[in-house]
Amino acid sequence: MKQFRLIHGNRLEMLSEMLSEILKTPLSSPLDPEIIIVQSQGMSRWLTMEVAKHLGISANLKFFFPNDFLQFVFHRLVPDFSDSVLNDRATVTWILMRMLPELADNDRFIQIRQYLEDDMDEVKRFQLAGRLADTFDQYLLFRPEMILEWENGKEDHWQAELWRRLSREGDIRHRARQNRILTEYCRQKQSLPSGFPERITVFGISALPGFHMQLFDILSRFIPVNLFLMNPCRQYWGDILSNREIAGRQTSLSRAPASAEDLHLAQGNPLLAAMGTMGRDFFDMVHTLECDEIDIFTEPGRDTLLQHIQSDILDLTAASAGESGTVEIPETDRSVSIHSCHSPMRELEVLHNHILSFFEHDRTLTPGSILVMTPDIESYAPYIHAVFNRQKDDPQWIPYSIADRSMLNESMVIRTFFAILDLHSSRFRLTDILQILESSDIRASYQLTGEDMALIRKWVAETRIRWGIDSAFREKIGLPGIGDNTWEAGIERLLLGYAMLNPQEQTFQGILPYDVIEGSSTEALGKFLAFIHDLFTKVQSLSLPRTIPDWIPFFEDLLHVFFSSTDHGDMDVHALREALHTLGEKAVSAAFHQKTTLEVIRSHLKETMENKGFGTGFISGGITFSAMLPMRSIPFDVICLLGMNHDAYPRQNRDSEFNLISRHPRPGDRSRRNDDQYLFLESILSARKNLYVSYMGRSIQDNSSIPPSVLVSELMQTIETGFFTKNNSIRRHVLTEHKLQPFHSLYFTASGENACPDKYFSYSEEDLKGAESLQNQRCHPGPFFTDDLPAPESPEVDLPSFLHFWNNPCQYIVNNRLGIFLDRPEMEPADREPFSMESLERYQLFNDLLEQMIQGADPSDIRSRIRAKGILPHRTTGDVVFEMAQDRASGFFRKLEPFIRPEKCDPLSFSFPVAGITIQGKIDSIYPDHAFFYRYGVIGPKDLFAAWVKHLIINHIAPANYPRCTVLGGLSGSSVKDASWTENRFLPVDNTGELLTGLAECYLSGIRRPLKFFPKTSYRFADLIQNAGHSPGEALKKAETLWIGNDHVSGESHDRYVQFCFKNEMVLDEAFAKIAVDIFKPMMMHSENQKKS
């Protein structure tokens, strides 16, 4: 007599209570475990807590997944049973990897041969093997009779032949035969062997293949089998059809137009019909089995909209097609809410506010009773952390956890491991290497600090490392064997710079030492070079194909080298080692002894890590964020569904073109779309108090409307058809279209004509301040500097700092007195070798050439030195660029030669007090007749003023035998290309003390409060007054055009530091005019300009 009981109801809590009652009847031995089959770890965790709640304790429960239970049964019942390798998808994949090349000469497999023709790295073969293994695994579960017919010689296509070859490779006791074996065994036996479980419970599984159900049916002849299923409807609903199915039946069953009523086609409840296909087919299959049914249905009630929907599904009822809004819903009912947002970030912000609202209105609600699901947990995880990750003392802090994330996405160790493997097929780009090195686990293994990393970034940037190990590497990948900008070239510069000083920048065997490494930085260099050596050695050895037993110790050693010192990543490293160990076992089972490439092994490991998680985060006490996975019908007070977008859910089936199940579907076949539809239906039924749904309903670019998931639309249509509110449309009541920004005033409007405090609200104080600022009357902010800064402690200032102050007084005070850097240059690493030279690089090249020419260096040495720096484009292009620069530098040098004498005065060192400060420094380039300074570029006010200050100092403190004239050489014109040589001479000055005192006083004022001195604009104004004879008003008006700028040239008013100091202030005023004249008038009175071609 069969002991098969179907216990079904619409509430899992009731089912768990019934299970607890059954568990009260003890097994014959207290040591025997209670066997329970579930579909997920989440369900086992929830059920354990439920049993403990009902019985006071939950112990000795042994949970199985369905396929694991199959193997358990056969090991217990069938003597000498060994599971067939054909039941393991991973093992079949490696068997097919071995077999596919052997099929190349067989005309039956011409499609496979053509597909694999250009498979150089074997990845296509591995992917095809995996897809075939997955397809055959589906055949074993859903088409076992087809598999058995193939083995008996029926059908002659390539899949049947391939399976017959597989059958000869493995044990024929695969799943398709196991059922027959078990049936034959049970037919011959009167009882099960001792030690077999006394009863079996299947709990909360939404659907199972017929293969599993037949197993439970067979076992029920000997032991009790209790099947606990959540059934959304207490009526028979196996014959209801969705609108799409009804339309199809009408087309196929009737030539003339006929209604669904005429054809006796029932829809019942529209949500159940549209989303319950998977459950409908499964219950139809269950009802074909002989089992005792126990109904445990309970009325959800009809107090809220959510309960109405659940009760309609339970009773298989719905509003008639002609009716519109038959049930009134109170305005205060928010049990079902749908939210349209502009982005995932807004979805999480809105969700956070509504969860806080749930807590405020329901004091019994806890974070652990809220479940948030989304189809793509990986893409939503960063936004979840951004919104919910708060300090515990924050009043809006809510504990939460994220489940179902893959190891690959969650673990930095695993991502870094694959980044190292990916280098094998890369160019060894600088950014890729630095990204690996910046991993905290790699840094820990090589004991590199944050300061060390800053040094390393500086070194690789200044030695101009770009990509490629060395010239041989570039030749190997089919490019010219040029060593410039490779890792070898940069490391040689670093090592030679450590070994020798090079103040004259001389090359050594074609290498230019990088000699800025000294002191404690040498230790960082050693660690960095150790990392580079280990990395390149390991990655280069990846190119050799190996057998899987040889790959495993190689990867073990790689993990030891790069991740041996990690503390928090031990679990991650263990997961990788476990994956390698499993791979080795599968290769042995598949008799796969061939050598294979890194690409194949990497693909296998990556797939393993993508499909494997750490198993944490589900029901951990806080809000649970998880993926929308089938069989997740656990009840929660609040269930929230995020990302219900039209293109994201339900997900589409992606079966292979050769999948015969997809070509000829049957009821009960697994379909991802049907799974998702049923999961959405179960989510509606599993919510006890609130169902919250959100989707991206507006474009963040242009605010255009975007439809939601078809499942959300069906839910919305059902609500609109069956319900209404008294003072509002039911659609507006349920659906909230949120604003783009969280600080929109609507969220903080408590009263008024357009106020909707129950729909639009926010708990964010930051957003409230933003909304208030938008509502307040706007006014320009006052000046940043309202009071003078205190005087600096040290009265000493060196000459370079003094000159730097006059280049941009606003930047000087903000940088040096406030420590604020608005445009701090970041040395972003570059991956491309130089193909051309930017303006700044060309300018630096010209200056380098001039310096070398002035020092009398050999032209060939100059070329090799510049080339060794790595700044020139490669080969002929670099030679052309260098020769052009050398020609122009030589022409400029010829202009300099008359001013550069062999006889030269000693550098003038000085330190003298003036107006409360002490100016100190050293001035070089002083000759018997003049001091000479130059700039390869158009001479501007900054250059003139710097030379003028040096001229004043020389005249103020120089001995009697030093010259009192100064010459500034350079170019004049609109650009360097069109410029001509110009000489600016400064004549002797008698009142240097007075002039230096004025400059020092301006400096002291400018380091306490921003000085209204702007070199270009101030010089233009002073020139118009002094040399053009303009009135102050006229001069100010013309100077203003330079201050503002135009479409081609940015004015000084656009400088970040000027705007920071003087935003919304009148700048070109009397104070500006006075400073400009006081500073530049004496200079103009003591200067002569002589232009030459």
Secondary structure, 3 states (H helix, E strand, C coil): CCCEEEEEECCHHHHHHHHHHHHCCCCCCCCCCEEEECCCHHHHHHHHHHHHHHHCCCCCEEEECHHHHHHHHHHHHCCCCCCCHHHCHHHHHHHHHHHHHHHCCCHHHHHHHHHCCCCCCCHHHHHHHHHHHHHHHHHHHHCHHHHHHHHCCCCCCHHHHHHHHHHHHCCCCCHHHHHHHHHHHHHHCCCCCCCCCCCEEEECCCCCCHHHHHHHHHHCCCCCEEEEEECCCCCCCCCECCHHHHHHHHHHHCCCCCCCCCCCCECCCHHHHHHCHHHHHHHHHHHCCCCEEEECCCCCCCCCHHHHHHHHHHHCCCCCCCCCCCEECCCCCCCEEEEEECCHHHHHHHHHHHHHHHHHHCCCCCHHHEEEEECCHHHHHHHHHHHHCCCCCCCCCCCEEECCCEHHHHCHHHHHHHHHHHHHHCCCCHHHHHHHHCCHHHHHHCCCCHHHHHHHHHHHHHCCCCCCCCHHHHHHCCCCCCCCCCHHHHHHHHHHHHHCCCCCCCCECCECCCCCCCCCHHHHHHHHHHHHHHHHHHHHHHHCCECHHHHHHHHHHHHHHHHCCCCCCHHHHHHHHHHHHHHHHHHHHCCCCCCECHHHHHHHHHHHHHCCECCCCCCCCCEEEEECCCCCCCCEEEEEECCCECCCCCCCCCCCCCCHHHHCCCCCCCCHHHHHHHHHHHHHHHEEEEEEEEEECECCCCCCECCECHHHHHHHHHHHHHEECCCCCHHHHHEEECCCCCCCHHHHCCCCCCCCCCCCCCCCHHHHHHHHHHHCCCCCCCCCCCCCCCCCCCCEEEHHHHHHHHHCHHHHHHHHHCCCCCCCCCCCCCCCCCCCCCHHHHHHHHHHHHHHHHCCCCHHHHHHHHHHHCCCCCHHHHHHHHHHHHHHHHHHHHHHHHHCCCCCCCCEEEEEEECCEEEEEEECCECCCCEEEEEEEECCHHHHHHHHHHHHHHHHHCCCCCCCCEEEEEEECCCCCCCEEEEEEECCCCCHHHHHHHHHHHHHHHCCCCCCCCHHHHHHHHHHHHCCCCCHHHHHHHHHHHHHECCCCECHHHCHHHHHHHCCCCCCCHHHHHHHHHHHHHHHHCEEEEECC
